[in-house]
Amino acid sequence: MKRLKDELLENDFGAYLYDLRQKKGYSIEELAEMFNNENITVKKIRKWEHDLEFPNIDEIYKLSEIYEVPSEELLQVKTQTLQEGTRTIHKNIIRIIGYLLGLSMYGSVVFSYIFLWVAGIGSILFFAAAIGGLA
Protein backbone atom coordinates (compact mmCIF):
# COMPACT_ATOMS: atom_id res chain seq x y z
CA MET A 1 0.00 0.00 0.00
CA LYS A 2 2.97 2.29 0.65
CA ARG A 3 4.01 2.04 -3.02
CA LEU A 4 0.52 2.98 -4.18
CA LYS A 5 0.49 5.98 -1.86
CA ASP A 6 3.89 7.20 -3.12
CA GLU A 7 2.80 6.75 -6.73
CA LEU A 8 -0.43 8.68 -6.15
CA LEU A 9 1.37 11.53 -4.39
CA GLU A 10 3.92 11.72 -7.17
CA ASN A 11 1.35 12.07 -9.96
CA ASP A 12 -1.76 13.28 -8.19
CA PHE A 13 -2.21 16.91 -7.22
CA GLY A 14 -5.22 16.24 -5.00
CA ALA A 15 -3.46 13.50 -3.03
CA TYR A 16 -0.45 15.80 -2.71
CA LEU A 17 -2.62 18.61 -1.28
CA TYR A 18 -4.32 16.17 1.08
CA ASP A 19 -0.93 14.90 2.29
CA LEU A 20 0.34 18.46 2.87
CA ARG A 21 -2.78 19.33 4.87
CA GLN A 22 -2.47 16.17 6.97
CA LYS A 23 1.22 16.85 7.69
CA LYS A 24 0.32 20.33 8.97
CA GLY A 25 -2.54 18.89 11.02
CA TYR A 26 -5.19 21.20 9.55
CA SER A 27 -8.81 20.24 9.11
CA ILE A 28 -10.52 21.24 5.88
CA GLU A 29 -12.54 23.80 7.85
CA GLU A 30 -9.37 25.36 9.28
CA LEU A 31 -7.78 25.53 5.84
CA ALA A 32 -10.85 27.23 4.38
CA GLU A 33 -10.73 29.83 7.17
CA MET A 34 -7.03 30.51 6.52
CA PHE A 35 -7.87 31.68 3.03
CA ASN A 36 -10.08 34.41 4.47
CA ASN A 37 -12.04 34.32 1.23
CA GLU A 38 -15.75 33.52 0.96
CA ASN A 39 -15.15 31.73 -2.37
CA ILE A 40 -12.87 29.14 -0.76
CA THR A 41 -15.19 26.68 0.94
CA VAL A 42 -14.82 23.25 2.46
CA LYS A 43 -16.56 21.85 -0.61
CA LYS A 44 -14.08 23.56 -2.94
CA ILE A 45 -11.09 22.23 -0.99
CA ARG A 46 -12.55 18.71 -1.09
CA LYS A 47 -12.84 19.06 -4.87
CA TRP A 48 -9.17 20.09 -5.03
CA GLU A 49 -8.13 17.10 -2.93
CA HIS A 50 -10.07 14.73 -5.19
CA ASP A 51 -8.82 16.34 -8.44
CA LEU A 52 -12.35 17.28 -9.43
CA GLU A 53 -11.27 20.92 -9.62
CA PHE A 54 -7.92 22.71 -9.53
CA PRO A 55 -6.99 25.91 -7.68
CA ASN A 56 -6.16 28.97 -9.75
CA ILE A 57 -2.75 30.63 -9.56
CA ASP A 58 -3.70 32.98 -6.69
CA GLU A 59 -5.04 30.06 -4.68
CA ILE A 60 -1.84 28.12 -5.37
CA TYR A 61 0.24 31.01 -4.04
CA LYS A 62 -1.89 31.09 -0.88
CA LEU A 63 -1.56 27.30 -0.48
CA SER A 64 2.19 27.73 -0.89
CA GLU A 65 2.25 30.22 1.99
CA ILE A 66 0.01 28.10 4.23
CA TYR A 67 1.89 24.83 3.64
CA GLU A 68 5.31 26.51 3.49
CA VAL A 69 6.28 24.86 0.20
CA PRO A 70 7.52 26.57 -2.95
CA SER A 71 4.72 27.57 -5.30
CA GLU A 72 6.80 26.10 -8.15
CA GLU A 73 6.52 22.69 -6.48
CA LEU A 74 2.72 22.97 -6.29
CA LEU A 75 2.57 24.11 -9.91
CA GLN A 76 4.82 21.24 -11.03
CA VAL A 77 2.64 18.59 -9.36
CA LYS A 78 -0.50 20.25 -10.77
CA THR A 79 1.03 20.27 -14.26
CA GLN A 80 2.04 16.61 -13.99
CA THR A 81 -1.49 15.71 -12.93
CA LEU A 82 -3.00 17.66 -15.81
CA GLN A 83 -0.55 16.12 -18.30
CA GLU A 84 -1.39 12.66 -17.08
CA GLY A 85 -4.96 13.58 -17.96
CA THR A 86 -7.75 11.10 -17.91
CA ARG A 87 -5.85 8.13 -19.30
CA THR A 88 -7.91 5.78 -17.21
CA ILE A 89 -11.51 6.01 -16.21
CA HIS A 90 -10.69 4.06 -13.05
CA LYS A 91 -8.94 6.95 -11.31
CA ASN A 92 -11.86 9.26 -12.03
CA ILE A 93 -14.38 6.73 -10.74
CA ILE A 94 -12.32 6.25 -7.59
CA ARG A 95 -12.13 10.02 -7.08
CA ILE A 96 -15.89 10.39 -7.51
CA ILE A 97 -16.57 7.53 -5.10
CA GLY A 98 -14.24 9.15 -2.58
CA TYR A 99 -15.86 12.53 -2.96
CA LEU A 100 -19.41 11.18 -2.68
CA LEU A 101 -18.63 8.96 0.31
CA GLY A 102 -16.25 11.42 1.96
CA LEU A 103 -13.33 8.97 1.75
CA SER A 104 -9.68 9.70 1.16
CA MET A 105 -8.16 8.58 -2.12
CA TYR A 106 -6.73 5.53 -0.40
CA GLY A 107 -10.05 4.67 1.26
CA SER A 108 -11.70 4.93 -2.15
CA VAL A 109 -9.23 2.49 -3.68
CA VAL A 110 -9.86 -0.05 -0.91
CA PHE A 111 -13.64 0.47 -1.18
CA SER A 112 -13.47 -0.03 -4.97
CA TYR A 113 -11.58 -3.32 -4.63
CA ILE A 114 -14.03 -4.62 -2.03
CA PHE A 115 -16.98 -3.53 -4.17
CA LEU A 116 -15.57 -5.27 -7.25
CA TRP A 117 -14.96 -8.50 -5.34
CA VAL A 118 -18.46 -8.50 -3.84
CA ALA A 119 -20.02 -7.69 -7.23
CA GLY A 120 -18.00 -10.45 -8.92
CA ILE A 121 -18.91 -13.08 -6.34
CA GLY A 122 -22.55 -11.94 -6.40
CA SER A 123 -22.64 -12.29 -10.19
CA ILE A 124 -21.19 -15.78 -10.06
CA LEU A 125 -23.72 -16.86 -7.41
CA PHE A 126 -26.59 -15.26 -9.37
CA PHE A 127 -25.67 -17.07 -12.60
CA ALA A 128 -25.09 -20.34 -10.75
CA ALA A 129 -28.58 -20.07 -9.22
CA ALA A 130 -30.07 -19.19 -12.60
CA ILE A 131 -28.40 -22.16 -14.31
CA GLY A 132 -29.40 -24.44 -11.43
CA GLY A 133 -33.03 -23.28 -11.78
CA LEU A 134 -33.06 -24.11 -15.49
CA ALA A 135 -31.92 -27.70 -14.99
Backbone as ProteinMPNN parsed JSONL, in Angstrom:
{"seq_chain_A": "MKRLKDELLENDFGAYLYDLRQKKGYSIEELAEMFNNENITVKKIRKWEHDLEFPNIDEIYKLSEIYEVPSEELLQVKTQTLQEGTRTIHKNIIRIIGYLLGLSMYGSVVFSYIFLWVAGIGSILFFAAAIGGLA", "coords_chain_A": {"N_chain_A": [[0.836, -1.195, 0.0], [2.067, 1.153, 0.607], [3.627, 1.728, -1.639], [1.666, 2.329, -3.553], [0.589, 4.631, -2.405], [2.814, 6.403, -2.531], [3.103, 6.545, -5.32], [0.664, 7.715, -6.062], [0.875, 10.214, -4.775], [2.992, 11.258, -6.149], [2.051, 11.689, -8.74], [-0.392, 12.927, -8.51], [-2.194, 15.629, -7.91], [-4.285, 16.296, -6.12], [-4.061, 14.311, -4.102], [-1.566, 15.0, -3.211], [-2.036, 17.584, -2.154], [-3.794, 16.862, -0.103], [-2.084, 15.279, 1.474], [-0.197, 17.242, 2.263], [-1.853, 18.881, 3.827], [-2.584, 17.108, 5.863], [-0.072, 16.629, 7.021], [0.441, 19.111, 8.164], [-1.539, 19.133, 9.986], [-4.03, 20.322, 9.734], [-7.566, 20.788, 9.63], [-10.094, 20.514, 7.089], [-11.893, 22.572, 7.375], [-10.434, 24.428, 8.908], [-8.434, 25.07, 7.07], [-9.937, 26.29, 5.035], [-10.782, 28.579, 6.408], [-8.324, 29.87, 6.743], [-7.819, 30.942, 4.282], [-9.387, 33.156, 4.211], [-11.409, 34.015, 2.499], [-14.453, 34.204, 0.965], [-15.079, 32.653, -1.226], [-13.59, 30.371, -1.092], [-14.35, 27.407, -0.004], [-15.197, 24.63, 2.177], [-16.203, 22.624, 0.587], [-15.073, 23.272, -1.9], [-12.349, 22.881, -1.372], [-12.354, 20.148, -0.856], [-12.961, 19.266, -3.42], [-10.602, 20.031, -4.718], [-8.809, 18.29, -3.452], [-9.631, 15.889, -4.409], [-9.12, 15.994, -7.044], [-11.137, 16.979, -8.668], [-11.448, 19.51, -9.291], [-9.276, 22.298, -9.861], [-7.078, 24.509, -8.116], [-6.78, 28.039, -8.801], [-4.116, 30.25, -9.924], [-3.678, 32.26, -7.966], [-4.777, 31.04, -5.726], [-3.072, 28.904, -5.513], [-0.709, 30.197, -4.814], [-1.435, 31.101, -2.269], [-1.88, 28.633, -0.983], [0.744, 27.751, -1.055], [1.964, 29.529, 0.731], [0.585, 28.861, 3.111], [1.177, 26.099, 3.462], [3.881, 26.21, 3.461], [5.587, 25.553, 1.289], [7.389, 25.67, -1.809], [5.854, 27.584, -4.373], [6.361, 26.829, -6.961], [6.743, 24.117, -6.756], [4.156, 23.189, -6.129], [2.874, 23.985, -8.481], [4.252, 22.397, -10.326], [3.489, 19.756, -9.61], [0.761, 19.983, -10.064], [0.769, 20.46, -12.832], [1.89, 18.045, -13.751], [-0.156, 16.304, -13.026], [-2.25, 17.271, -14.619], [-1.137, 16.794, -17.151], [-1.003, 14.07, -17.152], [-3.615, 13.547, -17.394], [-6.766, 12.129, -18.276], [-6.226, 9.34, -18.574], [-7.083, 6.901, -17.645], [-10.242, 5.653, -16.83], [-10.7, 4.59, -14.403], [-9.329, 5.925, -12.273], [-10.761, 8.296, -12.173], [-13.307, 7.392, -11.49], [-12.77, 6.333, -8.981], [-12.033, 8.671, -7.635], [-14.471, 10.067, -7.699], [-16.125, 8.339, -6.238], [-14.817, 8.525, -3.776], [-15.198, 11.253, -3.22], [-18.026, 11.42, -3.08], [-18.584, 9.658, -0.976], [-17.087, 10.708, 0.994], [-14.505, 9.786, 1.466], [-10.944, 9.265, 1.751], [-8.475, 9.293, -0.884], [-7.13, 6.881, -0.75], [-8.816, 5.333, 0.837], [-10.927, 5.185, -0.935], [-9.842, 3.616, -2.973], [-9.507, 1.153, -1.665], [-12.202, 0.664, -0.992], [-13.251, 0.425, -3.591], [-11.963, -1.916, -4.55], [-13.027, -3.82, -2.759], [-15.76, -3.561, -3.379], [-15.754, -4.422, -6.073], [-14.952, -7.109, -5.776], [-17.091, -8.142, -4.221], [-19.216, -7.665, -6.002], [-18.413, -9.272, -8.152], [-18.403, -11.879, -7.013], [-21.085, -11.988, -6.269], [-22.298, -11.924, -8.807], [-21.418, -14.349, -9.908], [-22.649, -16.169, -8.151], [-25.332, -15.508, -8.66], [-25.635, -16.236, -11.397], [-25.04, -18.941, -11.183], [-27.193, -19.811, -9.64], [-29.249, -19.225, -11.4], [-28.677, -20.921, -13.557], [-28.844, -23.362, -12.239], [-31.578, -23.339, -11.657], [-32.68, -23.669, -14.148], [-32.144, -26.254, -14.845]], "CA_chain_A": [[0.0, 0.0, 0.0], [2.973, 2.287, 0.645], [4.008, 2.039, -3.018], [0.519, 2.977, -4.178], [0.494, 5.981, -1.855], [3.891, 7.201, -3.119], [2.795, 6.753, -6.734], [-0.43, 8.683, -6.15], [1.369, 11.532, -4.389], [3.917, 11.715, -7.17], [1.353, 12.066, -9.961], [-1.761, 13.279, -8.188], [-2.207, 16.913, -7.22], [-5.221, 16.239, -4.999], [-3.463, 13.505, -3.034], [-0.446, 15.799, -2.712], [-2.616, 18.612, -1.276], [-4.318, 16.171, 1.076], [-0.934, 14.902, 2.29], [0.345, 18.457, 2.87], [-2.781, 19.327, 4.874], [-2.468, 16.165, 6.974], [1.221, 16.85, 7.685], [0.319, 20.326, 8.968], [-2.54, 18.89, 11.017], [-5.187, 21.201, 9.547], [-8.814, 20.238, 9.109], [-10.516, 21.24, 5.881], [-12.539, 23.798, 7.847], [-9.371, 25.358, 9.284], [-7.783, 25.529, 5.841], [-10.849, 27.233, 4.376], [-10.73, 29.829, 7.17], [-7.027, 30.511, 6.518], [-7.87, 31.68, 3.025], [-10.08, 34.414, 4.468], [-12.044, 34.324, 1.226], [-15.749, 33.518, 0.962], [-15.145, 31.731, -2.369], [-12.872, 29.144, -0.756], [-15.192, 26.683, 0.939], [-14.825, 23.246, 2.463], [-16.56, 21.85, -0.609], [-14.078, 23.562, -2.942], [-11.093, 22.227, -0.991], [-12.549, 18.708, -1.09], [-12.841, 19.062, -4.87], [-9.173, 20.091, -5.03], [-8.134, 17.103, -2.932], [-10.071, 14.728, -5.195], [-8.817, 16.34, -8.436], [-12.346, 17.278, -9.425], [-11.273, 20.924, -9.615], [-7.917, 22.713, -9.526], [-6.993, 25.906, -7.683], [-6.162, 28.97, -9.745], [-2.748, 30.634, -9.557], [-3.703, 32.982, -6.691], [-5.041, 30.055, -4.681], [-1.842, 28.118, -5.368], [0.238, 31.011, -4.036], [-1.893, 31.088, -0.882], [-1.564, 27.298, -0.476], [2.19, 27.734, -0.89], [2.247, 30.224, 1.994], [0.014, 28.104, 4.232], [1.891, 24.834, 3.64], [5.308, 26.513, 3.488], [6.275, 24.856, 0.203], [7.525, 26.573, -2.952], [4.724, 27.566, -5.301], [6.803, 26.101, -8.145], [6.519, 22.695, -6.482], [2.72, 22.969, -6.291], [2.571, 24.106, -9.91], [4.818, 21.243, -11.026], [2.636, 18.59, -9.358], [-0.498, 20.251, -10.766], [1.035, 20.274, -14.258], [2.045, 16.608, -13.991], [-1.487, 15.708, -12.932], [-2.996, 17.661, -15.815], [-0.547, 16.12, -18.303], [-1.395, 12.661, -17.083], [-4.958, 13.58, -17.955], [-7.746, 11.103, -17.906], [-5.854, 8.126, -19.298], [-7.906, 5.78, -17.21], [-11.513, 6.008, -16.211], [-10.686, 4.057, -13.051], [-8.935, 6.948, -11.312], [-11.861, 9.255, -12.026], [-14.378, 6.733, -10.741], [-12.316, 6.252, -7.591], [-12.134, 10.024, -7.076], [-15.889, 10.394, -7.513], [-16.572, 7.531, -5.098], [-14.24, 9.15, -2.583], [-15.861, 12.533, -2.963], [-19.414, 11.175, -2.681], [-18.635, 8.964, 0.312], [-16.247, 11.416, 1.958], [-13.334, 8.968, 1.747], [-9.681, 9.697, 1.161], [-8.163, 8.583, -2.124], [-6.729, 5.531, -0.395], [-10.047, 4.669, 1.257], [-11.705, 4.935, -2.15], [-9.226, 2.487, -3.678], [-9.864, -0.05, -0.909], [-13.638, 0.471, -1.185], [-13.465, -0.031, -4.966], [-11.575, -3.323, -4.635], [-14.026, -4.616, -2.03], [-16.983, -3.531, -4.17], [-15.575, -5.27, -7.253], [-14.962, -8.504, -5.34], [-18.461, -8.502, -3.835], [-20.025, -7.692, -7.229], [-17.996, -10.452, -8.918], [-18.91, -13.082, -6.344], [-22.547, -11.937, -6.401], [-22.64, -12.293, -10.188], [-21.194, -15.784, -10.061], [-23.723, -16.859, -7.414], [-26.588, -15.263, -9.373], [-25.671, -17.072, -12.6], [-25.086, -20.339, -10.748], [-28.575, -20.065, -9.218], [-30.07, -19.19, -12.603], [-28.404, -22.155, -14.307], [-29.401, -24.442, -11.431], [-33.027, -23.277, -11.782], [-33.057, -24.106, -15.494], [-31.917, -27.705, -14.992]], "C_chain_A": [[0.879, 1.257, 0.0], [3.37, 2.704, -0.766], [2.901, 2.767, -3.746], [0.411, 4.414, -3.698], [1.565, 6.888, -2.466], [3.62, 7.525, -4.577], [1.682, 7.79, -6.902], [0.042, 10.085, -5.816], [2.266, 12.119, -5.461], [3.18, 12.27, -8.386], [-0.071, 12.552, -9.709], [-1.788, 14.536, -7.325], [-3.103, 16.878, -5.988], [-4.666, 15.467, -3.821], [-2.298, 14.256, -2.397], [-0.954, 16.884, -1.763], [-3.127, 18.002, 0.02], [-3.174, 15.823, 2.025], [-0.32, 16.119, 2.981], [-0.537, 18.929, 4.025], [-2.677, 18.426, 6.1], [-1.169, 16.377, 7.752], [1.189, 18.08, 8.575], [-0.71, 20.167, 10.082], [-3.765, 19.783, 10.926], [-6.413, 20.392, 9.131], [-9.164, 21.03, 7.851], [-11.138, 22.571, 6.282], [-11.5, 24.858, 8.216], [-8.683, 25.93, 8.049], [-8.649, 26.551, 5.122], [-10.826, 28.587, 5.082], [-9.433, 30.59, 6.926], [-6.997, 31.325, 5.233], [-8.515, 33.042, 3.207], [-10.74, 34.943, 3.194], [-13.338, 33.521, 1.153], [-15.9, 32.531, -0.197], [-14.437, 30.403, -2.108], [-13.636, 28.462, 0.371], [-14.64, 25.287, 1.188], [-15.081, 22.381, 1.23], [-15.514, 22.044, -1.716], [-12.757, 22.856, -2.633], [-11.201, 20.718, -1.18], [-12.423, 18.392, -2.58], [-11.381, 19.115, -5.299], [-8.494, 18.782, -4.646], [-8.561, 15.822, -3.639], [-9.858, 14.953, -6.692], [-10.071, 16.527, -9.284], [-12.331, 18.729, -9.881], [-9.841, 21.28, -9.22], [-7.915, 24.175, -9.092], [-6.358, 26.772, -8.765], [-4.815, 29.421, -9.189], [-2.703, 31.383, -8.222], [-3.918, 32.024, -5.523], [-3.814, 29.174, -4.449], [-0.811, 28.899, -4.564], [-0.144, 31.021, -2.562], [-1.613, 29.719, -0.244], [-0.065, 27.17, -0.188], [2.588, 28.394, 0.433], [1.788, 29.402, 3.196], [0.832, 26.852, 4.521], [3.406, 24.994, 3.701], [6.098, 25.636, 2.518], [6.39, 25.83, -0.969], [6.323, 26.45, -3.895], [5.084, 26.807, -6.574], [6.557, 24.599, -7.977], [5.035, 22.345, -6.664], [2.333, 23.011, -7.769], [3.089, 22.905, -10.701], [3.933, 20.007, -10.837], [1.293, 18.762, -10.067], [-0.328, 19.985, -12.258], [1.175, 18.799, -14.601], [0.685, 15.905, -13.966], [-2.303, 16.026, -14.175], [-2.464, 16.956, -17.055], [-0.915, 14.645, -18.333], [-2.811, 12.506, -17.643], [-5.858, 12.482, -17.446], [-7.479, 9.828, -18.696], [-6.717, 6.939, -18.894], [-9.161, 6.294, -16.536], [-11.522, 5.583, -14.747], [-10.334, 5.116, -12.013], [-10.073, 7.94, -11.088], [-13.014, 8.656, -11.242], [-14.012, 6.663, -9.265], [-12.408, 7.621, -6.927], [-13.589, 10.394, -6.774], [-16.459, 9.615, -6.336], [-16.073, 8.164, -3.797], [-14.93, 10.441, -2.222], [-17.276, 12.31, -2.445], [-19.52, 10.541, -1.298], [-17.786, 9.642, 1.383], [-15.018, 10.621, 2.377], [-12.084, 9.622, 1.185], [-9.471, 8.909, -0.125], [-7.845, 7.117, -1.826], [-7.93, 4.716, 0.075], [-10.911, 4.309, 0.068], [-11.162, 3.748, -2.924], [-9.613, 1.187, -2.984], [-11.341, -0.361, -1.098], [-13.917, -0.09, -2.577], [-13.105, -1.503, -5.124], [-12.597, -4.222, -3.941], [-15.314, -4.701, -2.837], [-16.88, -4.456, -5.374], [-15.588, -6.753, -6.887], [-16.376, -8.959, -4.987], [-19.348, -8.608, -5.076], [-19.686, -8.933, -8.064], [-18.535, -11.735, -8.316], [-20.431, -13.143, -6.442], [-23.007, -12.344, -7.789], [-22.497, -13.789, -10.418], [-22.317, -16.567, -9.372], [-25.069, -16.704, -8.121], [-26.705, -16.178, -10.593], [-25.708, -18.557, -12.255], [-26.503, -20.713, -10.335], [-29.495, -20.11, -10.439], [-29.896, -20.462, -13.415], [-28.988, -23.351, -13.559], [-30.912, -24.494, -11.51], [-33.527, -23.74, -13.123], [-32.988, -25.619, -15.651], [-33.07, -28.527, -14.466]], "O_chain_A": [[0.489, 2.294, -0.537], [3.443, 3.897, -1.063], [3.161, 3.721, -4.48], [0.167, 5.319, -4.497], [1.267, 8.011, -2.873], [3.874, 8.642, -5.027], [1.754, 8.643, -7.787], [-0.338, 11.046, -6.486], [2.298, 13.334, -5.66], [3.645, 13.23, -9.0], [-0.877, 12.578, -10.639], [-1.44, 14.496, -6.145], [-2.722, 17.375, -4.928], [-4.779, 15.904, -2.675], [-2.071, 14.16, -1.191], [-0.381, 17.09, -0.693], [-2.922, 18.551, 1.103], [-3.274, 16.042, 3.233], [0.041, 16.044, 4.156], [-0.033, 19.329, 5.075], [-2.681, 18.905, 7.234], [-1.156, 16.315, 8.981], [1.833, 18.103, 9.624], [-0.75, 20.97, 11.014], [-4.464, 19.985, 11.918], [-6.304, 19.429, 8.372], [-8.591, 22.088, 7.591], [-10.935, 23.582, 5.61], [-11.657, 26.033, 7.886], [-8.387, 27.123, 7.988], [-8.145, 27.569, 4.649], [-10.846, 29.628, 4.425], [-9.434, 31.82, 6.902], [-6.235, 32.285, 5.114], [-8.233, 33.975, 2.456], [-10.648, 36.124, 2.857], [-13.318, 32.296, 1.266], [-16.767, 31.658, -0.149], [-14.659, 29.425, -2.823], [-13.581, 28.875, 1.529], [-13.732, 24.828, 0.494], [-14.274, 21.519, 0.881], [-15.123, 21.085, -2.382], [-12.121, 22.301, -3.53], [-10.245, 20.078, -1.618], [-11.847, 17.371, -2.956], [-10.959, 18.333, -6.15], [-7.705, 18.232, -5.413], [-7.919, 14.783, -3.483], [-10.362, 14.187, -7.513], [-10.057, 16.261, -10.485], [-13.107, 19.127, -10.75], [-9.258, 20.638, -8.346], [-8.662, 24.988, -9.636], [-5.518, 26.313, -9.539], [-4.425, 29.011, -8.097], [-1.788, 31.167, -7.427], [-3.314, 32.18, -4.462], [-3.55, 28.75, -3.323], [-0.115, 28.327, -3.724], [0.729, 30.957, -1.697], [-1.163, 29.649, 0.899], [0.337, 26.556, 0.8], [3.439, 27.883, 1.161], [2.516, 29.266, 4.179], [1.148, 26.565, 5.676], [4.129, 24.032, 3.961], [7.127, 25.059, 2.869], [5.559, 26.729, -1.101], [5.844, 25.35, -4.172], [4.213, 26.206, -7.202], [6.208, 23.904, -8.931], [4.701, 21.331, -7.277], [1.562, 22.177, -8.244], [2.436, 22.45, -11.64], [3.659, 19.29, -11.8], [0.749, 17.801, -10.61], [-1.185, 19.356, -12.878], [0.649, 18.342, -15.616], [0.415, 15.024, -14.782], [-2.973, 15.15, -14.723], [-3.243, 16.559, -17.922], [-1.111, 14.054, -19.395], [-3.157, 11.501, -18.265], [-5.712, 11.986, -16.329], [-8.353, 9.302, -19.384], [-7.036, 6.08, -19.717], [-9.127, 7.255, -15.768], [-12.263, 6.144, -13.94], [-10.986, 5.191, -10.971], [-10.321, 8.371, -9.962], [-13.631, 9.334, -10.42], [-14.853, 6.907, -8.401], [-12.821, 7.718, -5.771], [-13.892, 10.963, -5.725], [-17.197, 10.172, -5.523], [-16.831, 8.315, -2.839], [-15.216, 10.696, -1.052], [-17.684, 12.945, -1.473], [-20.437, 10.85, -0.538], [-17.764, 9.209, 2.535], [-14.54, 10.756, 3.503], [-12.155, 10.431, 0.26], [-10.21, 7.967, -0.413], [-8.248, 6.224, -2.571], [-8.046, 3.536, -0.256], [-11.554, 3.26, 0.054], [-11.931, 2.958, -3.471], [-10.005, 0.224, -3.644], [-11.706, -1.512, -1.337], [-14.741, -0.992, -2.722], [-13.844, -2.26, -5.755], [-12.982, -5.262, -4.476], [-15.897, -5.777, -2.971], [-17.819, -5.196, -5.667], [-16.171, -7.564, -7.606], [-16.809, -10.033, -5.404], [-20.144, -9.54, -5.189], [-20.581, -9.569, -8.62], [-19.065, -12.585, -9.03], [-21.003, -14.209, -6.669], [-24.011, -13.043, -7.927], [-23.35, -14.417, -11.044], [-22.864, -17.511, -9.941], [-25.856, -17.649, -8.178], [-27.737, -16.816, -10.803], [-26.34, -19.343, -12.961], [-26.969, -21.81, -10.643], [-30.409, -20.932, -10.504], [-30.875, -21.02, -13.91], [-29.562, -24.25, -14.174], [-31.49, -25.578, -11.438], [-34.676, -24.164, -13.243], [-33.685, -26.198, -16.485], [-33.027, -29.756, -14.52]]}, "name": "protein", "num_of_chains": 1, "seq": "MKRLKDELLENDFGAYLYDLRQKKGYSIEELAEMFNNENITVKKIRKWEHDLEFPNIDEIYKLSEIYEVPSEELLQVKTQTLQEGTRTIHKNIIRIIGYLLGLSMYGSVVFSYIFLWVAGIGSILFFAAAIGGLA"}
